[in-house]
Amino acid sequence: MLERLWRFRGGVHPPGRKELSHGRPLAQARLPQRLYLSLQQHIGAPAEPSVQPGDEVLKGEVIARASGLVSAPVHAPTSGRIAEITSHPVPHPSGMNAPCIVLEPDGEDQWTNRSPVEDYSALQPHELRERIRDAGIVGLGGAAFPTFIKLDPGEEQIVDTLIINGAECEPYITSDDLLMRTRSEQIIGGLQIMRHALNANQCLIGIEDNKPEALRSMRQAVAELDGAGTRVVALPTRYPTGGERQLIKVLTGKEVPSGKRPLEIGVVCHNLSTAAAVYRAVQLSEPLISRIVTVTGEGVVEPQNVETLFGMPISTLIEQCGGYTEGAARLILGGPMMGFALHTDAVPVVKAANCVLAAHLDELASSRPTLPCIRCGRCSKACPAHLLPQQMYWHSRAKDFDRVQDHNLFECIECGCCSYVCPSNIPLVQYFRFAKNEIWAQEREQQKMEESRLRHDAKQERIEREKREKAERMRIIKEAAQAKKREEAKGKSGVQSAALTAKAAKSDEKAESRARITELEKGRTKPADPDPSDDSSGAEE
């Protein structure tokens, strides 16, 4: 049955070079002497160590826990001893160092306790998301966004379509192709779990038509393991069909509005390697501790796909693939279009590492000199995101970050189509990455300044509040003291009045007593009246 497909704007057809690694069987990487497990293997906050140097750990044991909502735990890829927690080179365009847990394998590869789920459909969606979160699963298509978040549409959002991305349009990379050919049942099992968590109406699996074996294997697996509602769709080979928005456009005809998420148009998109990891996490109780990595390019002796534990130094991985060839010029993590150059091969394999490209000098377009822009407009025609790379280039080069954002810089998916078609060999994507990083740095600095201002304002408010509270306390104490003085004064005046009254009364009593005494004294000293019987007075006369 012919599928109805749509086209997206732009795109290019670079040489695939997938034949370098396609024909070889899957290899298993040997255990190195040390594994360097970065705490930042995902978008979001880095994980926090939950072990100490000297601890013995088992395979699958949590050694670093998620530190926030947008974060993911890190698990021990094998059993062994924690040697140290130190700064070590990690895969990053800047060549920076970051905290890593160093694990020394003991060679026993002993698993921790596991609890597989026999019937995932018996679990509620939130229980499935918890298991997926605890397993440390992130998007394995390159974004490394925590998977459980994309599996949580919310109570009000209806998901119509789950899209499984098997396009693998990037040149050289064949890890997803091999996974589809060898482990198609795990992919189908994983998408069934995802579909149950999302309650999606249908599932579409998009695979480019340059992978006929993968198409046959996946269609057979769908027919045997999955019922109605899941279809495998062959896509025209065109880069970047594997871009999320481009794949949604091709399969459904829907366009994700600028600044919106696919979920807002009822679509959720996941990589098929992520689906296989979900199956292993739920059905086998295995956390994300390894992945298939394509080691390829004319700079390596034996290009092939290798099942690799996270933390494996890339130097050891290259050594197990026969080492470098004479003329190997550059080491790239990812493909030639969207990957970035590594400053050293001491960096470890991380969750987002799907390819290590050891490029020969002849394979590098950057070996040609960079010339001035001739304003030909080819970059605009090739851009699948409807942007103006030429204008963005001028503003990025001039560090005019306000103007470059006016041209929707953050809609750029860094696919590299503009750089690929540029006749002047201008590394346009590098300028756009530079501009994004500078804007993010300015935003972080602005955020720090804002946080500092808020802390200063809070401190000033606290000081003013304490002053007001102190003044209020002093006022209350003063008023209480004044009231006490008034009461004391009132009590003292009452006592004095009573004393004066008593004293006055006592004085009156004394005065009255003295008066009586005086009267008595006066009575004793007064002459007596003459006695009429006494005639002595007449005889005298």
C-alpha positions, 0 to 999 in steps of 0.5 A, spaced: 500 500 500 502 506 498 503 511 503 501 518 503 507 522 504 509 530 504 515 534 503 519 539 507 522 545 505 530 545 503 534 539 505 540 536 501 543 529 499 550 528 501 554 522 500 551 516 505 558 512 506 554 507 510 557 502 506 563 503 511 560 499 517 554 496 514 556 490 512 560 488 519 556 484 524 555 487 531 561 487 536 562 487 543 567 492 546 572 489 551 572 491 558 577 497 559 581 498 565 577 504 567 570 507 565 569 514 566 562 516 567 560 523 566 555 526 571 552 530 565 550 525 560 543 529 558 540 535 557 538 539 564 541 538 571 547 534 572 546 528 576 549 528 583 554 522 586 551 517 590 557 513 592 564 515 595 571 513 592 572 506 595 565 503 594 564 497 591 558 497 586 554 492 582 552 492 575 546 496 574 547 500 581 545 507 581 552 511 582 549 518 581 542 520 582 538 525 578 538 532 581 532 535 579 526 534 574 530 535 568 535 530 570 537 523 569 541 518 574 547 514 572 548 507 573 554 502 574 555 499 567 559 493 570 561 491 577 567 494 580 570 499 585 569 506 585 576 509 584 575 516 584 570 522 583 574 527 579 574 532 573 576 529 566 575 531 559 568 530 556 565 530 549 563 537 548 565 542 542 569 546 547 573 541 550 572 542 557 573 538 563 567 536 567 566 531 574 566 524 572 565 518 576 571 513 575 569 506 575 575 500 575 571 494 573 572 487 577 571 483 571 565 479 574 560 483 571 555 481 577 548 484 576 544 488 582 537 486 584 532 486 578 525 486 578 522 485 571 515 487 569 511 481 566 505 485 564 507 492 562 499 493 561 497 492 568 501 498 570 499 505 570 502 510 565 505 514 571 508 507 574 511 506 567 514 513 567 517 512 574 521 506 571 523 509 565 526 515 569 529 511 574 533 507 569 536 513 566 533 513 559 534 519 555 533 520 548 538 516 544 537 520 537 542 525 539 538 530 544 539 526 550 532 529 553 530 525 559 525 520 556 520 520 561 518 527 561 516 526 553 512 520 555 508 525 560 503 529 556 499 531 561 491 530 563 488 535 558 493 533 552 491 528 547 496 524 543 494 522 536 500 519 534 507 516 536 512 517 531 518 512 532 524 515 528 528 510 524 530 515 518 538 515 521 539 520 515 546 522 517 551 520 513 556 514 515 552 512 521 549 505 521 547 504 529 540 504 528 540 500 522 543 495 525 539 495 531 533 494 526 536 488 523 538 485 529 533 487 535 526 489 531 522 485 537 525 490 542 523 496 538 516 494 537 516 492 545 518 499 547 514 502 542 508 498 545 510 501 552 510 508 550 504 508 546 501 505 553 504 511 557 501 516 552 495 513 550 496 514 543 491 512 537 496 510 532 504 509 531 508 511 525 515 508 524 519 512 519 525 509 515 529 511 509 528 507 503 536 506 503 535 501 508 531 495 505 533 490 510 531 494 516 524 495 513 523 488 512 525 486 519 521 491 522 515 490 518 515 483 519 516 484 527 510 489 527 506 483 523 508 478 528 508 482 535 503 488 534 496 489 532 493 494 529 495 502 529 502 501 528 505 502 521 512 502 518 513 507 513 518 508 507 521 515 507 525 518 501 532 518 502 533 526 504 537 529 509 535 531 514 529 527 514 530 525 521 529 532 524 523 531 529 519 537 525 521 534 518 519 527 520 513 530 523 511 534 516 513 528 512 509 523 515 503 527 517 503 533 513 503 537 520 507 543 521 509 544 528 508 552 529 514 556 531 516 556 539 511 550 540 512 543 541 510 537 537 505 535 543 501 541 542 499 538 535 498 531 538 504 528 536 510 525 540 517 523 537 522 518 539 528 515 536 528 507 535 534 506 540 530 510 545 524 505 544 529 499 545 532 502 551 525 503 554 523 495 553 529 493 556 528 498 562 521 495 563 521 488 561 528 486 563 529 491 569 536 493 565 537 501 566 541 504 560 548 503 561 550 501 554 548 503 546 551 501 539 556 506 537 558 506 530 566 507 529 567 509 522 571 513 517 577 512 513 581 514 519 580 507 522 582 500 520 576 496 521 569 501 521 564 497 525 558 497 530 560 496 537 556 495 543 559 499 548 559 501 555 558 508 557 564 511 560 569 507 555 574 511 553 574 513 545 581 511 545 580 504 547 574 503 542 578 506 536 584 501 539 579 495 539 577 497 532 584 496 529 586 503 531 588 509 526 590 509 519 595 513 516 592 520 514 587 520 520 586 527 521 580 529 525 576 525 530 568 527 530 563 525 535 556 524 531 556 524 523 559 529 519 553 534 518 551 535 526 557 532 529 563 536 533 570 535 533 573 532 539 580 535 542 582 528 545 580 521 544 581 520 552 573 523 552 568 517 554 562 514 550 556 518 553 549 516 552 548 521 546 554 518 542 551 514 537 557 515 532 565 516 532 568 518 526 575 518 525 575 522 518 581 522 513 584 528 511 580 527 504 574 526 507 574 533 511 570 539 507 574 544 512 580 542 509 578 547 503 580 555 505 574 559 507 572 565 502 568 571 503 560 570 502 558 571 495 551 572 497 548 567 493 542 565 497 544 557 497 544 556 504 537 559 505 534 554 499 537 548 503 535 550 510 529 546 512 527 550 518 525 556 513 531 561 516 536 566 513 543 563 514 546 568 511 543 574 515 544 570 521 551 569 519 553 576 519 549 578 525 553 572 529 560 574 526 558 581 528 556 579 535 550 583 534 546 577 538 539 581 539 539 582 531 541 574 530 535 573 535 530 577 530 532 572 525 529 566 529 536 563 531 533 558 536 529 555 530 536 553 527 536 545 528 544 545 526 543 540 521 549 543 517 545 543 510 547 551 509 554 549 511 554 543 506 552 547 500 556 554 501 561 555 495 565 559 500 566 553 505 564 558 511 562 554 517 556 557 518 553 552 523 559 554 528 557 561 528 550 559 530 553 555 535 557 560 538 551 565 538 547 560 541 552 559 547 554 567 548 546 568 548 545 563 553 551 565 557 549 572 557 542 569 560 545 566 565 549 572 567 543 576 567 539 571 571 545 571 576 545 578 576 537 578 577 538 573 583 543 577 586 539 583 585 533 579 589 538 577 594 540 584 595 533 587 595 531 581 600 537 583 605 535 590 605 527 588 606 530 584 612 534 589 615 528 594 614 523 589 617 528 588 623 529 595 624 521 596 624 520 590 629 526 593 633 523 600 633 516 597 635 519 592 640 522 599 643 516 602 643 512 597 646 517 597 652 517 604 652 510 604 653 510 599 658 515 603 662 511 609 662 505 605 664 509 602 670 511 609 672 504 612 672 502 606 676 508 607 681 506 614 681 499 613 682 500 608 688 505 613 691 501 619 691 495 615 694 500 612 699 502 619 701 495 622 701 493 617 706 499 618 710 497 626 710 490 624 712 492 620 717 497 625 719 492 631 719 487 626 723 493 625 728 494 632 729 487 634 730 487 629 735 493 632 738 490 639 738 484 636 741 487 633 746 491 639 748 485 643 748 482 639 753 488 639 757 488 646 757 481 647 759 482 642 765 488 646 767 484 652 766 479 649 771 484 648 776 487 655 777 480 659 777 478 662 784 472 659 788 466 663 789 465 666 796 461 662 801 455 666 804 456 663 811 463 665 812 462 672 816 469 673 817 469 679 812 464 683 816 467 682 822 474 685 819 470 691 817 
